[in-house]
Amino acid sequence: MEERLKAAWWPVTPRGVAAFARAKTGRLWLVQFIVAVLAAALIGWFVYTAWFSVVRSAIQQFPAEGEIRFQHLHWPDESPQLLAEGHFLAFSVDGENSGSIRSPAHVQVEFGDSRIRVYSLFGYAEYDYPEGWFPFNRTKLEPGWAAWQPMLLAGVVLGVLAGLFISWSLLATIYFFPVWLIGFYSNRDLDFRASWKLAGAALMPGALFLMATIFVYALGLLDLVQLTAGFALHFVIGWVYLFVAPFFLPARSGDTTGTRNPFTQQKKS
């Protein structure tokens, strides 16, 4: 078993996760980096194709003049009206926030006279406009969006990368002690450092499952509730691997449990 553990690399099975307890920390970080890059690329692709295109279409429907001044939207065009709509995101203008225009999109952003209302399957939330003066017209926002879109996309990708590494490190720090307790009571060769590495590796199968869920959601085969359920389930998958993987480690040195048949008599010399 020890040789198989050393040869393991990809944490998709309990034995593969257990292998990282004996691997170098750099190997764990490398695999986490690969998974994080895949996740960041997936999220970036989804945001660009599902959201950014709708934002661009909505801006093209803005009037030539318009602004936000003193937390109030000055909209010279007709209202209410639907600005742009996709499968996942929609934008509308409704000065009274009457909700008369409802899109089947998973998230709808509605601009009212004094507040922004965001609808989803979970209801809606309201936000006040920021203080100060801001342009809210096609003339200013269209070239501004074209200039800022690459930087926003890069920010999303880098934010996902950083967020995953930070969250995985924090969760591994929280989970390593339960992992060590499982190893201690099951008599496995597992110290604190190895427990931390195993805990970090045990988060990868759940992350891969969540990536698959997001991809299926991006194809339009899941709704927002199912996506939320998938997000919750990816934590459960990590907990399962945390509990099972330590049993694939070798027993502590000096342990002979199960190595000799107690019903077999030793031959006398």
C-alpha positions as a printed NumPy array, in Angstrom:
array([[  0.   ,   0.   ,   0.   ],
       [  2.812,   2.415,   0.817],
       [  4.225,   2.188,  -2.694],
       [  0.823,   2.839,  -4.206],
       [  0.433,   5.859,  -1.942],
       [  3.736,   7.304,  -3.112],
       [  2.735,   6.887,  -6.753],
       [ -0.658,   8.566,  -6.286],
       [ -1.087,  12.049,  -7.721],
       [ -4.682,  13.001,  -8.506],
       [ -7.052,  13.245,  -5.468],
       [-10.22 ,  11.717,  -6.888],
       [-10.295,   8.51 ,  -4.82 ],
       [ -9.866,   7.977,  -1.047],
       [ -6.493,   6.314,  -1.69 ],
       [ -5.439,   9.216,  -3.901],
       [ -6.391,  11.688,  -1.17 ],
       [ -4.547,   9.644,   1.453],
       [ -1.406,   9.766,  -0.674],
       [ -1.004,  13.473,  -0.012],
       [ -0.471,  12.812,   3.681],
       [  2.939,  11.371,   2.697],
       [  3.641,  13.653,  -0.258],
       [  5.528,  16.921,  -0.068],
       [  3.54 ,  20.059,   0.661],
       [  4.641,  21.476,  -2.678],
       [  2.887,  18.653,  -4.505],
       [ -0.363,  19.428,  -2.681],
       [ -0.059,  23.098,  -3.581],
       [  0.671,  22.235,  -7.213],
       [ -2.433,  20.057,  -7.503],
       [ -4.523,  22.692,  -5.734],
       [ -3.167,  25.269,  -8.174],
       [ -4.17 ,  23.097, -11.147],
       [ -7.687,  22.637,  -9.772],
       [ -7.933,  26.346,  -8.935],
       [ -6.852,  27.34 , -12.461],
       [ -9.481,  25.031, -13.955],
       [-12.124,  26.479, -11.638],
       [-11.09 ,  30.067, -12.389],
       [-11.14 ,  29.401, -16.133],
       [-14.611,  27.859, -15.856],
       [-15.99 ,  30.763, -13.818],
       [-14.362,  33.281, -16.162],
       [-15.876,  31.563, -19.196],
       [-19.306,  31.506, -17.58 ],
       [-19.206,  35.152, -16.509],
       [-18.032,  36.279, -19.929],
       [-20.547,  34.298, -21.969],
       [-23.562,  34.411, -19.651],
       [-23.299,  37.835, -17.983],
       [-20.97 ,  40.185, -19.807],
       [-22.794,  39.835, -23.124],
       [-26.092,  40.746, -21.429],
       [-24.494,  43.755, -19.724],
       [-23.21 ,  44.963, -23.086],
       [-26.636,  44.534, -24.689],
       [-28.297,  46.407, -21.824],
       [-25.903,  49.351, -22.114],
       [-26.674,  49.595, -25.807],
       [-30.322,  50.177, -24.879],
       [-29.527,  53.038, -22.517],
       [-30.559,  56.541, -23.648],
       [-27.946,  58.984, -24.899],
       [-28.455,  61.038, -21.742],
       [-29.025,  59.864, -18.198],
       [-27.355,  60.004, -14.814],
       [-27.447,  59.04 , -11.157],
       [-27.423,  62.172,  -9.01 ],
       [-28.047,  62.424,  -5.262],
       [-28.956,  58.722,  -5.135],
       [-31.663,  59.239,  -7.729],
       [-31.821,  57.87 , -11.26 ],
       [-32.624,  60.4  , -13.999],
       [-33.916,  58.286, -16.886],
       [-35.276,  60.305, -19.839],
       [-36.503,  57.271, -21.764],
       [-39.719,  55.299, -21.307],
       [-40.241,  53.191, -18.195],
       [-40.849,  50.376, -17.435],
       [-38.957,  48.515, -20.126],
       [-36.812,  45.405, -20.515],
       [-33.279,  46.376, -21.526],
       [-31.649,  42.993, -22.132],
       [-32.339,  39.394, -21.276],
       [-30.469,  36.122, -21.248],
       [-31.018,  32.722, -19.702],
       [-29.143,  33.688, -16.528],
       [-29.311,  37.48 , -16.303],
       [-31.706,  40.264, -17.292],
       [-31.835,  44.053, -16.884],
       [-34.902,  46.264, -16.752],
       [-35.914,  49.817, -15.839],
       [-38.967,  50.468, -13.687],
       [-39.075,  53.86 , -12.002],
       [-41.56 ,  52.737,  -9.351],
       [-40.038,  49.277,  -8.816],
       [-43.511,  47.889,  -9.47 ],
       [-42.2  ,  44.534, -10.673],
       [-44.489,  44.709, -13.718],
       [-41.703,  43.355, -15.927],
       [-40.541,  39.953, -14.759],
       [-38.022,  37.981, -16.761],
       [-37.607,  34.176, -16.625],
       [-33.867,  34.768, -16.222],
       [-32.365,  33.385, -13.021],
       [-31.349,  36.873, -11.875],
       [-32.996,  40.153, -12.889],
       [-31.604,  43.582, -12.055],
       [-34.229,  46.327, -12.024],
       [-33.287,  50.014, -11.937],
       [-35.83 ,  52.179, -10.131],
       [-35.929,  55.897,  -9.431],
       [-34.259,  55.63 ,  -6.027],
       [-33.089,  52.023,  -5.633],
       [-31.925,  48.911,  -7.413],
       [-33.935,  45.752,  -6.972],
       [-32.408,  42.326,  -7.678],
       [-34.844,  39.45 ,  -8.278],
       [-34.056,  35.742,  -8.126],
       [-35.769,  32.484,  -7.268],
       [-35.186,  33.349,  -3.605],
       [-37.128,  36.624,  -3.736],
       [-35.594,  40.056,  -4.119],
       [-33.184,  42.431,  -2.41 ],
       [-33.072,  46.231,  -2.642],
       [-30.037,  48.504,  -2.706],
       [-29.737,  52.29 ,  -2.653],
       [-27.838,  54.077,  -5.377],
       [-24.378,  55.343,  -4.381],
       [-23.96 ,  58.937,  -3.346],
       [-22.468,  61.408,  -5.782],
       [-22.829,  61.75 ,  -9.54 ],
       [-22.441,  58.93 , -12.044],
       [-23.181,  58.78 , -15.768],
       [-25.952,  56.349, -16.646],
       [-26.175,  56.619, -20.407],
       [-25.   ,  54.846, -23.531],
       [-22.617,  57.636, -24.53 ],
       [-20.449,  57.263, -21.426],
       [-20.964,  53.663, -20.394],
       [-20.497,  51.87 , -23.712],
       [-16.843,  52.882, -24.24 ],
       [-16.232,  52.588, -20.513],
       [-17.522,  49.022, -20.458],
       [-15.403,  48.091, -23.472],
       [-12.315,  49.401, -21.67 ],
       [-13.066,  47.881, -18.27 ],
       [-14.421,  44.504, -19.361],
       [-10.995,  42.781, -19.754],
       [ -9.845,  44.075, -16.365],
       [-13.091,  42.995, -14.704],
       [-12.765,  39.537, -16.22 ],
       [ -9.152,  39.307, -15.046],
       [-10.304,  40.405, -11.59 ],
       [-12.893,  37.624, -11.524],
       [-10.33 ,  34.985, -12.513],
       [ -7.704,  36.197, -10.042],
       [-10.345,  36.559,  -7.328],
       [-11.422,  32.944,  -7.797],
       [ -7.799,  31.779,  -7.658],
       [ -7.036,  33.728,  -4.497],
       [-10.351,  32.871,  -2.874],
       [ -9.929,  29.154,  -3.428],
       [ -6.389,  29.057,  -2.035],
       [ -7.383,  31.068,   1.028],
       [-10.516,  29.03 ,   1.701],
       [ -8.73 ,  25.704,   1.182],
       [ -5.955,  26.709,   3.582],
       [ -8.447,  27.847,   6.219],
       [-10.609,  24.741,   5.871],
       [ -7.584,  22.441,   6.024],
       [ -6.535,  24.219,   9.238],
       [-10.025,  23.614,  10.656],
       [-10.316,  20.022,   9.471],
       [ -6.844,  18.679,  10.219],
       [ -7.534,  17.942,  13.892],
       [-10.621,  15.755,  13.233],
       [ -8.555,  13.962,  10.581],
       [ -5.783,  13.392,  13.113],
       [ -8.316,  12.047,  15.631],
       [ -9.635,   9.579,  13.05 ],
       [ -6.071,   8.472,  12.326],
       [ -5.244,   8.21 ,  16.023],
       [ -8.218,   6.032,  16.935],
       [ -7.85 ,   3.901,  13.801],
       [ -4.133,   3.476,  14.616],
       [ -2.898,   5.07 ,  11.37 ],
       [  0.467,   6.645,  10.723],
       [ -0.759,  10.244,  10.707],
       [  0.778,  13.244,  12.473],
       [ -0.5  ,  16.837,  12.531],
       [  1.351,  17.93 ,   9.402],
       [  0.242,  14.902,   7.429],
       [ -3.32 ,  15.443,   8.657],
       [ -3.255,  19.018,   7.343],
       [ -2.077,  17.844,   3.913],
       [ -4.685,  15.097,   3.795],
       [ -7.392,  17.595,   4.786],
       [ -6.273,  19.924,   1.999],
       [ -6.367,  17.122,  -0.547],
       [ -9.805,  15.957,   0.659],
       [-11.268,  19.28 ,  -0.469],
       [-10.366,  18.614,  -4.105],
       [-13.027,  15.991,  -4.957],
       [-15.752,  18.331,  -3.75 ],
       [-14.245,  21.177,  -5.735],
       [-14.195,  19.042,  -8.885],
       [-17.831,  18.077,  -8.283],
       [-18.783,  21.746,  -7.886],
       [-16.967,  22.587, -11.12 ],
       [-18.969,  19.921, -12.939],
       [-22.163,  21.301, -11.393],
       [-21.347,  24.832, -12.539],
       [-20.588,  23.575, -16.04 ],
       [-23.93 ,  21.753, -16.251],
       [-25.618,  24.89 , -14.9  ],
       [-23.89 ,  26.97 , -17.561],
       [-25.362,  24.658, -20.205],
       [-28.813,  25.558, -18.892],
       [-29.559,  22.085, -17.532],
       [-29.852,  23.171, -13.871],
       [-31.727,  25.99 , -12.177],
       [-30.529,  28.227,  -9.36 ],
       [-31.955,  25.99 ,  -6.624],
       [-30.164,  22.951,  -8.037],
       [-26.941,  24.937,  -8.302],
       [-27.294,  25.904,  -4.631],
       [-27.894,  22.259,  -3.712],
       [-24.759,  21.293,  -5.633],
       [-22.788,  23.939,  -3.753],
       [-23.953,  22.506,  -0.416],
       [-23.274,  18.93 ,  -1.541],
       [-19.662,  19.677,  -2.428],
       [-18.986,  20.3  ,   1.28 ],
       [-20.529,  16.927,   2.156],
       [-18.288,  15.212,  -0.399],
       [-15.256,  16.766,   1.277],
       [-16.406,  15.526,   4.694],
       [-16.836,  11.992,   3.346],
       [-13.274,  11.989,   1.985],
       [-11.987,  13.437,   5.263],
       [-13.463,  10.495,   7.147],
       [-12.661,   7.69 ,   4.698],
       [ -9.185,   8.619,   3.395],
       [ -7.26 ,   8.056,   6.681],
       [ -8.219,   4.358,   6.592],
       [ -6.144,   3.982,   3.404],
       [ -2.954,   4.931,   5.254],
       [ -0.689,   2.215,   6.686],
       [ -0.891,   1.377,  10.372],
       [  1.569,   2.956,  12.783],
       [  4.919,   1.252,  13.051],
       [  4.922,  -1.471,  15.663],
       [  1.262,  -2.295,  15.138],
       [  0.767,  -5.924,  14.333],
       [ -3.01 ,  -5.968,  14.407],
       [ -4.318,  -8.242,  11.73 ],
       [ -0.868,  -9.416,  10.629],
       [ -1.028, -12.823,  12.322],
       [ -3.771, -15.388,  12.442],
       [ -4.505, -15.933,  16.181],
       [ -5.793, -19.441,  15.489],
       [ -2.536, -20.59 ,  13.948],
       [ -0.088, -22.144,  16.366],
       [  3.559, -21.221,  16.091],
       [  5.902, -24.059,  15.303],
       [  8.261, -24.958,  18.086],
       [ 11.908, -25.051,  17.233]])
